[in-house]
């Protein structure tokens, strides 16, 4: 796994490339106004971090994946309504 630092503006302008890099195993550290503020990691790594921090999260992740596989998902409007 490699790590790259990217400016928030470059991330916004190149989101597709950033997503491809993250899906390819790269971690992106995002800086804004010269200060590191966030990290983008792939979903599997994120889930591993959740499981490591609290093993009960692993069961929640398995349940969520099963629901997604069955098509049991909510639309954007169902989640956010008229915000």
Buried (B, 14 or more C-beta within 10 A) or exposed (E): EEEEEBEEEBBEEEEEEBBEBBEEEBBBEBBEEEEEEEBBBBEEBEBBEBBEEEEEBBEEBEEEEEEEEEEEEEEEEEEEEEE
